[in-house]
């Protein structure tokens, strides 16, 4: 069957595909469906970050964590801080978290997208390709954001077990013991950490030793998830289980050249967090536009999106707006609005035997 909306050469008229099918909404839904971060809960959409009224940043008011001072109740007439026999109300402080909005866009000419639109379902091909491309770009921006946070602001929530040199061994790899040590950084709140974000080289090591398992949809909705002991499931391998955590695998996770000295093995960041810690909002819905240039015989498509990632308890602390990924990754541009141990986010640095590249 021939594809709809054909031009004289038999190719798809991209402008027709975009204009006639509410295409921006179609791709927006695909982004959610095809994002392991959204499916796992590692990134959560939050209406507080949908700055539809305009502006260059989003301010989120907060109540500061309370730390009450106890008063001693006695039978005397002058008990309490007031020395007058009544409790003295203590103030609950307030603060403001700040998220910075990033404005991003790209464009394609028809020659670039003709391959994507080939076949009997041009809508489906273009939809999925665009969704995957935007997810990849968004993930790179998110990891730049996290790198900046852990540079200084969240330095207390870091655990580095990587080898300071070559020839890393098991103690330098991601293990259940390493995850336990990372949880311990947050004390009793470490139990809240139930999501683990890792690079493929780290994930495939866990898979190799039988510690990363994948559950079918039936198992994940009907019974307890199985992990450890070499059991391997069947279905979606975008989200797995390890050491009591849902595991999200993404190649955009930061890798590290550890020092200027030669012979150091490549290092990988891993992130332990909980659902609702990393939030996402949009200032404007994804917009896809296309036009036909009859003089050049080209279809041109543009895509723009205006969104913000935000980690609860942090703020963008400089005057710069619409930062690049490099600016997001800069340590001194971030600050905390409450104590680091109240923020359920930990960075682990490990090696992997599946990538022994050295610097």
TAURQUI-V905606 format. One line per field, one symbol per residue. phi: phi as a letter, one per 40 degrees, with the letter a starting at -180 (. if undefined). psi: psi as a letter, one per 40 degrees, with the letter a starting at -180 (. if undefined). burial: I if it has 16 or more other C-alpha atoms within 10 Angstrom, else O. Layout:
phi = ???
psi = ???
burial = ???
//
This chain:
phi = .cccfccccgccccdcdcccbfcccdcdccdccbccccccgcbbcbccccccchhbabbbcaccdcbcccbccbcccbcgdcfbgacbcbcccbabcbbbcbbbaaabccccbdcccchcbcdcccdcccdcccdcccccccccdccccccbdbccbbbbbcccicgcbdccccbcccccccdcdbgccccccbbbbbcdcccccccccgbbbbbcdcccbbaccbagggcbcbccccbbbafgbcbbbaccdcbbccacccgccdbbcbbbabdgccbbabcacdbbbabbccccfbcbbbbbabaacabdgbacbbccbfcccccccccccbabbadcccbcabbbbbbaccabdbb
psi = hiiifiadeeihhddddddeffdddddddddddehddddeedhhhhddeggeeaieihhhiihihigihiihhieiefiidefefiihhiihiiahihihhhhiiiiiidddedddeiaegddddddddddddddddddddddddddddedddfdefihheihgaifiadeeihiddddddddddebdeddehehhhiidddddddddefehihiiddddddiiihiieehhadbhedhahhfeihhhhheehhihhdieiiehiiihiihhaihedhihihdiihhhiiihhedefihhhihiihihihhheiihfiehifiiddddehdeeiiieiideehghihihiiheehfii.
burial = OOIIOOOOOOIIIIIIIIOOOOIIOIIIOIIOOOIIIIOIIIIIIOOOIIIOOOOOIIIIOOOOOOOOOOOOOOOOOOIIOOOOOOOOOOOOOOOIIIIIIIIOOOOOIIOOIIOIIIIOOIIIIIIIIIIIOIIIOIIIIIIIIIIIIIIIIIOIIIIIIIIIIIOIOOOIIIIOOIIOOIIOIIOOOIOOIIIIIIIIIIIIIIIOOIIIIIIIOOOOOOOOIIIIOOOIIOOOOIIIIIIIIIIIIIOIIIIOOIOOOOOIIIIIIIIIIIIIIIIIIIIIIIIIIIIIOOOOOIIIIOIIIIIIIIIIIIIIOOOOOIOOIOIIIIIIIIIIIIOIIOIIIIIIIIIIIOOOOOI
//
